[in-house]
Every structure is written in structure tokens, then in C-alpha cells.
Amino acid sequence: MASTQKSVHTMVLDAGPILKDDPTVSVLVAKCETLVTVPSVLSEIRDINARSRVETLLRPFLTIRCPRSESIKFVIDFSRRTGDLSVLSKPDIQILALAYELELERNNGDWRLRRTPGQKVFNGSPPKLQSDSLGKAESASEWDSDHQPPSDGPVFPAAEESPTNAQDGADDQKTDYEVSEVAEKVAEKVAEDVDNLQLEASDPELASDIELPQHGDVDPLEEMPAELESESSDSDGWITPSNLKKQQAKDQNASTVPISDDQVMQVATITTDFAMQNVLLQIGLNLLTPSLQRVRNIKTFILRCHACFEKVKDMNRQFCPRCGKPTLTRVSCSTNQKGEFKIHLKKSMQWNHRGDRYSIPKPVPGSAHGKVGQGKGGGKGGWGQGLILAEDQKEYQRAVNRSNGKKETDLMDEDYLPGILTGERGRAGGRPKIGAGRNVNSKRVA
């Protein structure tokens, strides 16, 4: 009896799926041949329950491997060009390098990958598969529309047709023509039947024979079973506990595709980190969701400078790293299966000109060290004291250190009071306030 073929040969695991146990160990073992990760991923697991689960269930099936320095160098150079290097940790880079290294081993080179971001075509054509290497490299059919460039794709040399093949092609064309001719006749017959039904329905003599329900008769809608009513109500667009999973799967269909059962995916990676997903798709490596579906495009948000158009992947920044202005705006972006990174901007986007009406008061000596009391300089009511306009100001550095060192608030503490009562209502997210705030146009210089 032949053994069941698994859909993935080698699976590279990140720390996220291991911690969440999604997919489970039984699913991973059933779907792939080999599970691989790096040593630093296991060291990141500090939870006692998660570590015991990994050691007892996953560790017997897991292979620990370190990538070579050449693979790490390639990933660092590639992620630096995509702008993701600043948000990638050391374990993330090792996971990407290991996936790249295994891809080269399983598919006999990097012919289906990209060496630079935005590369339109792949590095080469699929190698000619010999009889002894059919089970090692991916077949040429794996190089389908998911991996092809935006053009018509690579043209492979066609073999010379023998007379027998030519005759078979002629027979196939003849059969297709006969099938299309029969289909046209059936369509004409159906159209005639529909016209006859419409004519019969418009006949007044036939219409008089139809008995319509009177006021005293029972409405057929009232006899509808309760199950049909519930099904019709569910199909109106409401999300209920019964159709929640169906709606989630429907939303993911636009960005994921199921793995083909006919072909074996040689190397795939499961991760929940967007920066890693972005680098994987731009290189051309296979990316899977926790439900083991192939990801063909991802969507997320980044920061974009409205002044110099610099793209920033770190969502915690408040100033542009290039021009130094607080002009970072949150925009949506996507990466498709062809490695194309796109930013989606609003057509009617208008920059906020709040604060352009009144001038900023002159700086007061000693305000950077906090030696100036309330009401001394800084405009009317001292609104200009401690005004943060640049990232290298001492006021900003002091506010960042204060927010980082702030202890977590215990809501069950007896001495705890909410900010609405104490008046200490800081900026949402605990970040320092940049500029004069929302009501800057109502401030007048003293």
C-alpha cells in the first residue's frame, strides 16, 4: 500500500506559531515531513506551560539548525533594501536565512527566487529534472501564476511535434468544435422554451385558471419552516456564532489559496510577523498561514513622511528619521505574490494645517531643564513651556524616558484614581505630546 503524500516537505517555524500552538503539533506532523527552527526561537519561549508543551510534544519532531553566514548576509542585504532591517530581530533574520538556505537545497538553486526587491523576473528557469532527482526539486509546473512575473511569463522551448502528435491535436480540435456546436443548439432550445413559458403566462385565459389565495386563506409564507427562516436571516449578512468561521474563511480567500494536493511544496515558513512576511514574499519564498494555506498577498500599515516621503516600518516613531519633522502619517500598504510592495494613499487626503495661524512663543531660558515655574513666559497661560518640536530636544528625551520607566497601573489598588479625577490625562498610548496640541489655534501670544 502506497504511503500518503504530505503537502509540505520542510516547514520552518517561528516563535509565534509555537507559542500560540496554532497549528497544533498533530496538524504539523500530518501535513509536513520535517519541522525546522533555529536555537534562538526556543530560547524566546519563557512561559512555563508553553516550554513544557514544546519539550514534550513538539521537540521530538523538531530539528534544530543554524543557517550559514552566506545566507544571513543575503537576508540582511535584502531586508536593508526593503526597509525592514530596523524592525527585524536576530532570531527573525536567522529564520529568514534558514528558509532561504533550505530553499536552495531542496530546489537545486535560487532559480525561483529574487535577488533584489522589485525584481520583475526570477533568477532563472527551472532546471531540467533528471529521473533520479524528481523527488528533490520542485517541478516546472510549480512555477505557476503565483510565481510568474507580471508579463506573459518565461517561454520554455517547445519540443518538436511528431506526425502522431499533430494528428492527435487535429482530433482534439475537431472534438472541441463538435462540443461547441452541440452547446449552441442546447442554448437555443432552452431560449425557445423560456419564450414559450412567458407567452403562456401572459395568456389571460390561462391566468384566469390560476387560483390566487384569498384574504381568509393561509399565507404560504406563514407555513415556512423555522429552519428556513433562520437560514434566510443568516444569509442577510449578519455574523452569528454559527457562521463566524465561514465569514472568516471568506475574508481570507482574497489573500490566501489552499495548497495543491497534487504537488509537494518543498519549503514553507509560518510566521505572524509582518516584516518577516514582507521579506519572504519579496524574495519569493513560500509563506503559509496557521491554517496551512498559502499567502499570496498581505496588508498592513506603515508610517510615511508627508514632507520627504520616507517610509518607516517602526510604528512607534513620532519623527521622521530623514528630515526630523513630526510629519509621519499612517498609511496602508500591501505586498502581493509577485513581490510588489504598494502604498495605498487617499485621493482626497489633505494635510492638517492646525497651528499655522498663531506664531510659537519665544523659548524661555531654563525650560529644557525644568527650572522655569508655571506662568513664566511661554505665551498666554504658559502654553509654550516644554513645547516639543524636534526629536533631539531634552524635553522629548525626558518624556520618553519617563514613559518607558512608568510602572504598570494596578486597577485593583486601593489608592488608584483614574486620570479623569487626578487631571493627569496623558496622550493615548503613553507617547509624549508633539507640538501645542489640538487647540493650538485658540492660543494667543501674551
ABEGO torsion letter per residue (X at the ends): XBBBBBABABBBBBAAAAAAGOBBAAAAAAABABBBBBAAAAAABABAAAAAAAAAAAAAABBBBBBBAAAAAAAAAAAAAAGAAAABBAAAAAAAAAAAAAAAAAAGEAAABBABBGBABBABBBBBBBAAAAAABBBAAABBAAABBABAEBBBBBBBBBAAAAAAAAAAAAAAAAAAAAAAAAAAAAAAAAAAAAAAAABAAAAAABBBBBAABBBAAAABBAAAAAAAAAAAGBBBAAAAAAAAAAAAAAABBBBBAABBBABBBBBABAAAAAAAAAAGBBBBBAAGBBBABBBBBBBBBAAAGBBBABAABABBAAAGBBABBBBBBBBBAAGBBBBBBBAABBBBABGAABBBBBBBBGAAAGABBBGBEGEBGGAABGBBABAABAAAAAAAAAAAABBBBBAABAABBBAAAAGBBBBBGGBBBBEAEAAAAABBBX
